[in-house]
Amino acid sequence: MAKKKSKNPPEKVFRIGFVSASVFGHEIETDEGSITIRSVNVQKRYKDEDDVKYTSSFNLAELPQAIRVLQLAQGYIERAEAEIILD
């Protein structure tokens, strides 16, 4: 059984304004060996008085930023998964 780390930092983060897309890699074992499965978390940073908070809700003006950071994350994942490493 694999040990789960208490913190899994993002592999890559794309940010435009206050909107960001974080790419997380998760190692899994297959019959062919270890592979990385990637997922993306999209969020917006905002301040509530003195506290910094995050949400996954976007208004109309923020949607282009959310779409763009998702496009950047998609390109990154496509390149990472298309790369073949020869031993």
MDTraj code that builds the backbone (N, CA, C; nanometers):
import mdtraj as md
import numpy as np

residues = "MET ALA LYS LYS LYS SER LYS ASN PRO PRO GLU LYS VAL PHE ARG ILE GLY PHE VAL SER ALA SER VAL PHE GLY HIS GLU ILE GLU THR ASP GLU GLY SER ILE THR ILE ARG SER VAL ASN VAL GLN LYS ARG TYR LYS ASP GLU ASP ASP VAL LYS TYR THR SER SER PHE ASN LEU ALA GLU LEU PRO GLN ALA ILE ARG VAL LEU GLN LEU ALA GLN GLY TYR ILE GLU ARG ALA GLU ALA GLU ILE ILE LEU ASP".split()
xyz = np.array([
    [0.0840, -0.1178, 0.0000],
    [0.0000, 0.0000, 0.0000],
    [0.0886, 0.1243, 0.0000],
    [0.0554, 0.2201, -0.0856],
    [0.1352, 0.3426, -0.0975],
    [0.1083, 0.4358, 0.0196],
    [0.2159, 0.5022, 0.0625],
    [0.2018, 0.6015, 0.1685],
    [0.1512, 0.7308, 0.1072],
    [0.0590, 0.7969, 0.1746],
    [0.0069, 0.9235, 0.1286],
    [0.0806, 1.0365, 0.1985],
    [0.1338, 1.1288, 0.1199],
    [0.2029, 1.2432, 0.1768],
    [0.0997, 1.3389, 0.2359],
    [0.1385, 1.4071, 0.3440],
    [0.0467, 1.5011, 0.4062],
    [0.0248, 1.6228, 0.3174],
    [0.1253, 1.6580, 0.2381],
    [0.1127, 1.7711, 0.1461],
    [0.1572, 1.7266, 0.0085],
    [0.0784, 1.7630, -0.0888],
    [0.1123, 1.7346, -0.2276],
    [0.1172, 1.8681, -0.3010],
    [0.2350, 1.9305, -0.3087],
    [0.2412, 2.0615, -0.3746],
    [0.2126, 2.0482, -0.5235],
    [0.1653, 2.1558, -0.5855],
    [0.1397, 2.1490, -0.7298],
    [0.2695, 2.1305, -0.8076],
    [0.2561, 2.0611, -0.9186],
    [0.3674, 2.0393, -1.0110],
    [0.3951, 2.1679, -1.0899],
    [0.2879, 2.2402, -1.1212],
    [0.2977, 2.3629, -1.2007],
    [0.1758, 2.4490, -1.1715],
    [0.1952, 2.5813, -1.1702],
    [0.0837, 2.6748, -1.1476],
    [0.0861, 2.7792, -1.2583],
    [-0.0312, 2.8055, -1.3157],
    [-0.0484, 2.9114, -1.4149],
    [-0.1411, 3.0148, -1.3534],
    [-0.1004, 3.1436, -1.3599],
    [-0.1810, 3.2469, -1.2962],
    [-0.1946, 3.3672, -1.3885],
    [-0.3172, 3.4171, -1.3985],
    [-0.3470, 3.5423, -1.4685],
    [-0.4338, 3.6234, -1.3734],
    [-0.3838, 3.7372, -1.3326],
    [-0.4566, 3.8171, -1.2346],
    [-0.4706, 3.7393, -1.1051],
    [-0.5917, 3.7277, -1.0572],
    [-0.6170, 3.6545, -0.9327],
    [-0.6666, 3.5124, -0.9571],
    [-0.6711, 3.4702, -1.0833],
    [-0.7190, 3.3370, -1.1202],
    [-0.5995, 3.2474, -1.1478],
    [-0.6020, 3.1270, -1.0916],
    [-0.4908, 3.0340, -1.1136],
    [-0.5408, 2.8930, -1.1398],
    [-0.4594, 2.8183, -1.2130],
    [-0.4823, 2.6757, -1.2371],
    [-0.3583, 2.6027, -1.1877],
    [-0.3773, 2.5121, -1.0936],
    [-0.2678, 2.4340, -1.0367],
    [-0.2761, 2.2915, -1.0884],
    [-0.1639, 2.2415, -1.1384],
    [-0.1561, 2.1043, -1.1903],
    [-0.0921, 2.0174, -1.0828],
    [-0.1615, 1.9103, -1.0467],
    [-0.1121, 1.8167, -0.9467],
    [-0.0848, 1.6821, -1.0131],
    [0.0284, 1.6222, -0.9789],
    [0.0635, 1.4908, -1.0296],
    [0.0464, 1.3856, -0.9218],
    [-0.0121, 1.2737, -0.9598],
    [-0.0341, 1.1621, -0.8674],
    [0.0259, 1.0365, -0.9296],
    [0.1235, 0.9784, -0.8618],
    [0.1898, 0.8579, -0.9119],
    [0.1031, 0.7360, -0.8835],
    [0.0860, 0.6521, -0.9858],
    [0.0171, 0.5249, -0.9666],
    [0.1009, 0.4146, -1.0299],
    [0.0861, 0.2962, -0.9778],
    [0.1576, 0.1801, -1.0297],
    [0.0676, 0.1031, -1.1257],
    [0.1239, 0.0661, -1.2407],
    [0.0530, -0.0158, -1.3379],
    [0.1383, -0.1386, -1.3675],
    [0.0863, -0.2283, -1.4495],
    [0.1628, -0.3461, -1.4896],
    [0.2880, -0.3069, -1.5686],
    [0.2827, -0.1902, -1.6345],
    [0.3972, -0.1424, -1.7132],
    [0.4916, -0.0555, -1.6313],
    [0.4596, -0.0282, -1.5071],
    [0.5434, 0.0560, -1.4221],
    [0.4664, 0.1745, -1.3672],
    [0.5402, 0.2672, -1.3126],
    [0.4808, 0.3851, -1.2501],
    [0.4455, 0.4903, -1.3560],
    [0.3260, 0.5485, -1.3451],
    [0.2866, 0.6587, -1.4335],
    [0.2296, 0.7717, -1.3485],
    [0.2316, 0.8910, -1.4057],
    [0.1769, 1.0076, -1.3372],
    [0.0429, 1.0450, -1.3978],
    [-0.0588, 1.0523, -1.3135],
    [-0.1907, 1.1001, -1.3534],
    [-0.2010, 1.2434, -1.3027],
    [-0.2395, 1.3348, -1.3892],
    [-0.2456, 1.4758, -1.3509],
    [-0.3901, 1.5249, -1.3408],
    [-0.4126, 1.6169, -1.2465],
    [-0.5424, 1.6815, -1.2312],
    [-0.5202, 1.8314, -1.2157],
    [-0.6249, 1.9091, -1.2394],
    [-0.6138, 2.0551, -1.2370],
    [-0.7174, 2.1125, -1.1412],
    [-0.6731, 2.2062, -1.0600],
    [-0.7610, 2.2795, -0.9684],
    [-0.7595, 2.4254, -1.0132],
    [-0.8784, 2.4824, -1.0396],
    [-0.8889, 2.6227, -1.0805],
    [-0.9513, 2.7003, -0.9655],
    [-0.8896, 2.8138, -0.9324],
    [-0.9413, 2.8926, -0.8214],
    [-0.9102, 3.0401, -0.8401],
    [-0.9814, 3.1211, -0.7627],
    [-0.9608, 3.2651, -0.7620],
    [-0.9251, 3.3068, -0.6206],
    [-0.8260, 3.3928, -0.6097],
    [-0.7838, 3.4455, -0.4803],
    [-0.8540, 3.5789, -0.4567],
    [-0.8980, 3.6006, -0.3319],
    [-0.9585, 3.7289, -0.2975],
    [-0.9340, 3.7583, -0.1503],
    [-0.9541, 3.8839, -0.1121],
    [-0.9362, 3.9232, 0.0277],
    [-1.0721, 3.9470, 0.0913],
    [-1.0873, 3.8954, 0.2119],
    [-1.2048, 3.9190, 0.2946],
    [-1.1532, 3.9884, 0.4198],
    [-1.1621, 4.1215, 0.4181],
    [-1.0982, 4.2057, 0.5196],
    [-0.9478, 4.1803, 0.5139],
    [-0.8875, 4.1248, 0.6182],
    [-0.7427, 4.0993, 0.6160],
    [-0.7079, 3.9559, 0.5776],
    [-0.8078, 3.8714, 0.5602],
    [-0.7840, 3.7301, 0.5294],
    [-0.7813, 3.7070, 0.3785],
    [-0.6847, 3.6268, 0.3333],
    [-0.6801, 3.5837, 0.1939],
    [-0.7596, 3.4543, 0.1847],
    [-0.8528, 3.4505, 0.0891],
    [-0.9373, 3.3323, 0.0708],
    [-0.9364, 3.2915, -0.0759],
    [-0.9876, 3.1716, -0.1011],
    [-0.9926, 3.1171, -0.2362],
    [-1.1323, 3.0651, -0.2646],
    [-1.1748, 3.0775, -0.3901],
    [-1.3044, 3.0274, -0.4318],
    [-1.2936, 2.9687, -0.5719],
    [-1.3888, 2.8855, -0.6071],
    [-1.3942, 2.8308, -0.7427],
    [-1.5097, 2.8931, -0.8208],
    [-1.5609, 3.0069, -0.7731],
    [-1.6667, 3.0811, -0.8429],
    [-1.6050, 3.1981, -0.9179],
    [-1.6525, 3.2194, -1.0401],
    [-1.5986, 3.3251, -1.1241],
    [-1.7123, 3.4088, -1.1800],
    [-1.6917, 3.5417, -1.1846],
    [-1.7922, 3.6263, -1.2473],
    [-1.7620, 3.6369, -1.3966],
    [-1.8482, 3.7048, -1.4699],
    [-1.8345, 3.7132, -1.6149],
    [-1.6997, 3.7700, -1.6570],
    [-1.6514, 3.8712, -1.5884],
    [-1.5241, 3.9339, -1.6240],
    [-1.4046, 3.8420, -1.5995],
    [-1.4177, 3.7457, -1.5075],
    [-1.3064, 3.6543, -1.4744],
    [-1.3047, 3.5283, -1.5596],
    [-1.4138, 3.5011, -1.6304],
    [-1.4198, 3.3785, -1.7108],
    [-1.3098, 3.3705, -1.8169],
    [-1.2758, 3.4787, -1.8886],
    [-1.1646, 3.4671, -1.9845],
    [-1.0325, 3.4284, -1.9179],
    [-1.0074, 3.4779, -1.7974],
    [-0.8849, 3.4403, -1.7262],
    [-0.8893, 3.2921, -1.6877],
    [-1.0051, 3.2462, -1.6411],
    [-1.0188, 3.1047, -1.6038],
    [-0.9996, 3.0146, -1.7259],
    [-1.0583, 3.0527, -1.8367],
    [-1.0431, 2.9740, -1.9596],
    [-0.8971, 2.9698, -2.0021],
    [-0.8292, 3.0828, -1.9959],
    [-0.6897, 3.0882, -2.0410],
    [-0.5968, 3.0061, -1.9528],
    [-0.6126, 3.0152, -1.8193],
    [-0.5242, 2.9349, -1.7331],
    [-0.5530, 2.7866, -1.7527],
    [-0.6786, 2.7504, -1.7821],
    [-0.7100, 2.6102, -1.8126],
    [-0.6443, 2.5676, -1.9439],
    [-0.6423, 2.6557, -2.0424],
    [-0.5751, 2.6239, -2.1689],
    [-0.4257, 2.6035, -2.1475],
    [-0.3651, 2.6893, -2.0660],
    [-0.2225, 2.6748, -2.0362],
    [-0.1952, 2.5436, -1.9627],
    [-0.2806, 2.5083, -1.8679],
    [-0.2656, 2.3823, -1.7943],
    [-0.2829, 2.2637, -1.8887],
    [-0.3802, 2.2726, -1.9787],
    [-0.4024, 2.1646, -2.0747],
    [-0.2794, 2.1442, -2.1622],
    [-0.2219, 2.2522, -2.2136],
    [-0.1014, 2.2414, -2.2965],
    [0.0142, 2.1794, -2.2200],
    [0.0310, 2.2194, -2.0952],
    [0.1375, 2.1640, -2.0115],
    [0.1191, 2.0132, -1.9931],
    [-0.0033, 1.9720, -1.9623],
    [-0.0309, 1.8294, -1.9398],
    [-0.0124, 1.7508, -2.0688],
    [-0.0597, 1.8053, -2.1801],
    [-0.0417, 1.7360, -2.3084],
    [0.1063, 1.7156, -2.3401],
    [0.1881, 1.8200, -2.3186],
    [0.3322, 1.8066, -2.3446],
    [0.3958, 1.7060, -2.2487],
    [0.3586, 1.7116, -2.1212],
    [0.4172, 1.6211, -2.0214],
    [0.3811, 1.4761, -2.0503],
    [0.2579, 1.4530, -2.0930],
    [0.2148, 1.3143, -2.1163],
    [0.2559, 1.2632, -2.2534],
    [0.2895, 1.3533, -2.3457],
    [0.3349, 1.3110, -2.4781],
    [0.4843, 1.2779, -2.4776],
    [0.5571, 1.3306, -2.3791],
    [0.7019, 1.3089, -2.3711],
    [0.7305, 1.1646, -2.3344],
    [0.8175, 1.1045, -2.4096],
    [0.8579, 0.9658, -2.3842],
    [1.0010, 0.9667, -2.3295],
    [1.0177, 0.9084, -2.2126],
    [1.1511, 0.9011, -2.1512],
    [1.2047, 0.7604, -2.1719],
    [1.3173, 0.7517, -2.2405],
    [1.3792, 0.6214, -2.2669],
    [1.4855, 0.5947, -2.1606],
    [1.4806, 0.4787, -2.1036],
    [1.5798, 0.4412, -2.0026],
    [1.7068, 0.3924, -2.0643],
])
top = md.Topology()
chain = top.add_chain()
for i, resn in enumerate(residues, 1):
    res = top.add_residue(resn, chain, resSeq=i)
    for name in ("N", "CA", "C"):
        top.add_atom(name, md.element.get_by_symbol(name[0]), res)
traj = md.Trajectory(xyz[None], top)
